[in-house]
Amino acid sequence: MGRKRAGNNKFLKQFNESMILDLIRTHRAISKAELSQITGLSPTAMGLITSSLAEKGYIHETGTGESTGGRRPVLLELKPNSFYTVGVDLDVSYVKIILIDITGSIIHECSFTMFEEAGAELVLQRVENSIENLLKQFCIPDEKLLGIGFSVPGMVDIGSQDIILAPNLGWENISVESYLTQLSRLPIYVENEAMASAICEEWVGCCKGLDNFVCINIRSGIGAGIFTGGRLYKGVGGSAGEVGHIVVDENGPKCGCDNYGCLETMASTHRIEERMQRLIRQGSLSSLNSCEQLDEIEIEAIVKAAREGDESAKGILMEAARYLGIAISILVNTLNPSKIVLGKDFIKYADLVINHIKSIVDRKALKAAASKVEITSSALGEKSSAMGAAIIPLKKLFGK
Ligand SMILES: [Zn+2]
């Protein structure tokens, strides 16, 4: 009986500490009196909790707030550079690594390119070496590192966190942890890249405080991270959000999933590049006709040409946007989100096509749902998945 009560007390203490820590985070700077008022906990209990959090090094005092009659209250905030996490975004040809602190501020970021199909062992060994060097460079001992998050362009098993399939990486049934010889001493988390972006937008980006929103990443593939009721929606096995395989044109090209006309085959970066290359081969007029290596025409060149008035380049981007609009209309009708955030390569040409997408959604989605949704591009750009991966171990500290 005594042991059970001690266990309950310990749990309650931990619960209260996480809750107070999260309130300090969301308010940025807050007094003990305000915390008592919000939580209903007595000033004595609040004093004990905040002292314990300060002793552990998570928070510190910072300046004074407005007086409500008596002495000006001392404000508490998260202590910068006290604890850290690392996020790794494993993409097809490059790896991005971000070190953040407890406040979510980026301390350091770096990236390196990998040749495609390098294989899990080679990629993860290089990641491990880079992280070990980073920890040495910033003198971060293990006890100050809360964990490492990995973002991958594929499906992640909800229980084991193994990568079930990452088709663009060519990885199947991969346990990230099993390839880490030294870093496996630390907590390791693995997440789908679009879900990681959604976690990032909710924690530090444009979806703070929102319960129902969708982040869609457009790059070599197209995937979504979905929040419903304030939680990331993963589905029964963890593969929710594969919006790249919504069929938007049954007569479209064959997709890697064996269907025809999936969104991914009509609007991914790869598809946009391929379509431009084909148009030029077929003799279409374009400022890109003068390119010597047609196979090397990339999205940046297409966007640049479109901005300079190239009708072919503009047409291809608008066509991809139209298919995105069709898929987003389906999401708007199904999920009734308050926001849809489009990220990764999309931000390179968002200003050229976003109004087109909005007009398609206005036309195709049900009025009640379409009138409630804001469609925007991500301000976090290429960083969102690596940041989101870094935020996963951080969230545990705040009881999330
Ligand atoms: Zn497909």
Residues whose N, C-alpha, C, O or C-beta is under 5 A from the ligand:
A	BS01	ZN	G244 H245 C255 G256 C257 N259 C262
